[in-house]
């Protein structure tokens, strides 16, 4: 019996479909395994090497690495008296400003805590950093239309009100998210499987939003670095948020006539002045 050949158009469509499935599979595997992270980091180094701005002078990074753990023979976190000793040595070496990018969020032994506090006092203060928990809320726009809520009328009344879809979701989300109904309607409407609704939301707000049970609405953790003495610490260290956005990057430093540290930040387009009496932008 002679074989029947598939129509030419059918073969072409099948080939395109298989190619699409293969591309999605490769892309998903690359994303999940983080296979391109090393190449991406290499491009970052290359871009910095091509910049016209010379590397900043007068800034020394004191890192904690494998050698540190080997020499000290201590587990993490180190006793705070160790950090106090490091601050004392930095101050004795003539450091004009000490920026400490380690979190001290919980109390430890009183003796250890006091050692750290007193070392900071002897150094005339230091810029300390901490990280606060935040959530980025996102949505699958394709399923928001399934949202349904039934509200009963006043006590004794028989009438009930049924709200559905994007309009109902936008109305219920407006108050906890502090956004207007039209703005939320715009962000919830569409055919995208992933779209941000609002970023940098406090965890308690997200919990209130989650209780509404809007289909397709979820969140991801997005920590934010906070400097109680101001954002100048971010400019000195160079902090990058979870989505890859730089919040501060030094391109040059200098000392003014009063002995304060001046840091040029090409992300914020400002010059920060760091002094014992306080810090802030000067241009």
SULZILIN-V101791 format. One record per residue. N is the residue number from 0. PSI is psi in degrees with one decimal (* if undefined). OMEGA is omega in degrees with one decimal (* if undefined). Layout:
# SULZILIN-V101791
[[N	PSI	OMEGA] [N	PSI	OMEGA]]
This chain:
# SULZILIN-V101791
[[0	125.3	-177.6] [1	142.0	179.0] [2	150.1	179.5] [3	126.5	179.6] [4	138.8	178.3] [5	144.5	177.0] [6	148.0	-176.8] [7	-40.3	-179.5] [8	-36.8	178.9] [9	-41.8	179.2] [10	-42.9	-179.8] [11	-42.4	179.3] [12	-38.3	178.4] [13	-39.5	179.1] [14	-42.4	178.8] [15	-40.5	179.6] [16	-44.7	179.5] [17	-39.7	178.3] [18	-39.9	178.9] [19	-43.0	179.0] [20	-42.0	179.0] [21	-42.3	180.0] [22	-42.4	178.2] [23	-41.7	179.7] [24	-44.8	178.5] [25	-43.4	179.4] [26	-42.2	179.4] [27	-43.6	179.7] [28	-39.5	178.7] [29	-41.6	-179.8] [30	-45.8	-175.2] [31	-34.2	-177.8] [32	-4.5	179.7] [33	38.1	-173.6] [34	-25.1	-175.9] [35	2.1	-175.7] [36	-40.2	-179.3] [37	-41.6	178.3] [38	-38.9	179.7] [39	-41.5	177.9] [40	-35.2	177.9] [41	-37.4	177.6] [42	-33.4	176.4] [43	-46.5	178.8] [44	-40.4	-179.9] [45	-40.7	180.0] [46	-39.0	177.3] [47	-36.1	-179.8] [48	-28.7	-178.2] [49	-8.0	-178.8] [50	146.9	178.4] [51	-28.7	-175.8] [52	132.3	177.9] [53	156.9	178.3] [54	145.8	-179.0] [55	144.5	177.7] [56	155.4	176.4] [57	6.4	177.5] [58	127.0	179.9] [59	126.8	177.4] [60	120.6	176.3] [61	105.9	-172.3] [62	154.9	171.3] [63	115.7	-176.1] [64	-166.6	-179.0] [65	-35.1	179.3] [66	-38.9	178.8] [67	-48.6	-179.6] [68	-38.8	-179.9] [69	-42.5	-177.5] [70	-40.8	-176.7] [71	-31.9	-177.5] [72	31.7	-178.0] [73	146.2	174.9] [74	163.8	175.2] [75	140.7	2.5] [76	147.0	178.4] [77	152.1	172.7] [78	143.7	-175.6] [79	-18.5	174.1] [80	-27.8	175.4] [81	-42.7	176.3] [82	-36.5	177.6] [83	-41.9	178.7] [84	-38.0	178.1] [85	-42.0	179.1] [86	-41.4	177.7] [87	-41.9	-178.6] [88	-38.6	177.2] [89	-41.6	178.8] [90	-42.2	179.5] [91	-29.6	179.8] [92	-5.4	176.2] [93	17.8	178.4] [94	125.2	-179.2] [95	-32.4	178.4] [96	133.9	179.9] [97	120.1	179.5] [98	113.9	-173.9] [99	112.1	-177.7] [100	47.9	175.6] [101	138.1	-177.1] [102	133.7	172.3] [103	72.4	-171.2] [104	-20.8	-176.6] [105	143.3	177.2] [106	149.3	175.1] [107	-149.1	177.9] [108	138.0	-176.1] [109	-41.1	-178.9] [110	-41.3	-179.3] [111	-42.5	-179.8] [112	-43.9	-179.6] [113	-35.0	178.5] [114	-41.8	179.0] [115	-46.5	-179.1] [116	-43.8	-176.8] [117	-33.1	177.0] [118	-40.8	177.1] [119	-39.3	178.6] [120	-42.2	179.6] [121	-31.2	-179.4] [122	-3.0	-178.9] [123	20.5	178.9] [124	162.5	177.7] [125	155.0	176.1] [126	115.9	-179.3] [127	150.6	-177.8] [128	153.7	171.8] [129	167.2	-179.4] [130	130.7	177.9] [131	146.0	-178.1] [132	130.5	176.1] [133	162.5	179.1] [134	139.8	170.1] [135	120.8	-177.2] [136	130.0	178.9] [137	169.5	-174.0] [138	147.9	165.8] [139	103.0	-173.2] [140	-19.8	-174.9] [141	-20.5	-173.9] [142	-1.7	-179.6] [143	-28.6	-179.5] [144	-15.0	179.1] [145	-5.6	-178.2] [146	135.8	-178.4] [147	133.2	177.7] [148	139.2	179.4] [149	123.1	178.8] [150	131.0	177.3] [151	155.1	178.4] [152	-169.0	179.5] [153	162.3	-177.0] [154	128.2	179.7] [155	-13.4	-179.4] [156	146.5	-179.2] [157	-20.5	-173.7] [158	135.1	173.1] [159	158.6	-178.4] [160	126.4	-179.7] [161	121.0	178.7] [162	139.9	-177.6] [163	162.0	170.3] [164	-160.5	-176.2] [165	-40.5	-178.6] [166	-42.6	179.2] [167	-42.2	-179.6] [168	-44.3	-180.0] [169	-40.0	-179.9] [170	-41.3	-177.6] [171	-27.3	-178.0] [172	-17.7	-173.4] [173	-46.8	-175.8] [174	-53.9	-177.5] [175	-31.5	-178.9] [176	-9.9	179.9] [177	35.3	-179.2] [178	159.0	178.8] [179	154.1	178.7] [180	-44.1	178.3] [181	-39.8	179.8] [182	-42.5	178.3] [183	-39.2	177.6] [184	-40.8	179.5] [185	-39.9	-176.8] [186	-21.7	-179.7] [187	-12.4	-175.5] [188	133.1	176.8] [189	-165.0	-177.2] [190	14.9	180.0] [191	140.5	178.3] [192	-16.9	179.5] [193	122.9	176.6] [194	136.4	179.2] [195	137.9	175.4] [196	-49.1	175.6] [197	140.8	-179.0] [198	163.1	174.0] [199	50.3	-178.3] [200	139.6	178.7] [201	147.7	-176.4] [202	-37.3	-178.4] [203	-32.2	175.9] [204	-42.0	178.4] [205	-39.3	179.6] [206	-39.2	177.4] [207	-40.2	178.5] [208	-41.9	-177.1] [209	-31.9	-179.4] [210	-20.3	179.2] [211	-24.8	177.0] [212	36.3	178.8] [213	122.4	-179.4] [214	138.0	176.3] [215	-3.3	-178.0] [216	128.7	-179.1] [217	178.8	-178.8] [218	162.0	175.2] [219	151.2	179.7] [220	137.1	179.2] [221	90.8	-178.1] [222	149.9	179.6] [223	131.1	-179.9] [224	130.5	-178.5] [225	134.0	177.4] [226	106.2	-176.8] [227	-29.6	-179.8] [228	6.7	-179.3] [229	168.6	-177.0] [230	2.7	-179.2] [231	-30.4	177.8] [232	-36.4	178.7] [233	-36.1	179.7] [234	-37.4	-179.0] [235	-42.9	-176.4] [236	-42.1	-173.9] [237	89.8	-174.1] [238	134.9	179.7] [239	128.6	-178.7] [240	178.0	-175.2] [241	-33.2	-178.8] [242	9.6	175.3] [243	5.9	-178.7] [244	125.2	179.7] [245	130.4	178.6] [246	-14.5	-179.9] [247	138.4	179.5] [248	119.6	-179.2] [249	136.7	175.6] [250	-3.7	178.1] [251	146.7	178.4] [252	156.0	177.9] [253	166.7	177.6] [254	127.7	-179.6] [255	-176.8	-175.4] [256	-21.3	179.3] [257	6.1	177.8] [258	9.6	178.9] [259	151.5	179.0] [260	127.4	176.2] [261	126.2	-178.2] [262	120.1	176.6] [263	122.8	-177.6] [264	110.5	-176.8] [265	-4.9	173.8] [266	-49.0	177.7] [267	-8.7	-179.3] [268	43.3	179.1] [269	167.1	170.6] [270	122.1	-179.6] [271	141.4	176.3] [272	119.7	-177.6] [273	120.1	180.0] [274	165.1	-179.5] [275	-28.5	-177.3] [276	-6.5	-179.9] [277	178.4	-178.6] [278	159.0	178.4] [279	169.8	-179.2] [280	144.5	177.3] [281	-7.6	176.6] [282	*	*]]
